[in-house]
Amino acid sequence: MKEIKAFIHRVRAADVIHALKAAGFQHLTVVDVKGMLAALDAKEREYSLELGTETITEIKLELVCEDERLDQALKIIRQQGRTGQPLAGWVSVSEVQALLPIDGEASSAD
């Protein structure tokens, strides 16, 4: 299994999420994060006193998928995440050692 982490502009998040869900991807998490992608406009820019620099609110999207569906997920994220800028975000891929449900029952792995 693979874990995809994508950092995308907030205005593209809904399209990315809807396309992934329509394609049947389920293990998806979305988090607002502060990042340093080039702002699309002045409204997107904020100055962070903690970081001492200009930032924007980006979306960090995390998705776990089967190895054979990796290319499909990457294609959706990269196409739907486009903003028209030369660099509209980043995508990384990592191996997942295990994906276990959290349930109400104790298991033998405890």
Secondary structure, DSSP 8 states (H G I E B T S, - for coil): -EEEEEEEEHHHHHHHHHHHHHTT--EEEEEEEEE-S--SSGGG-EEETTTTEEEEEEEEEEEEE-GGGHHHHHHHHHHHT--SSS--EEEEEEE-S------SS--TT-
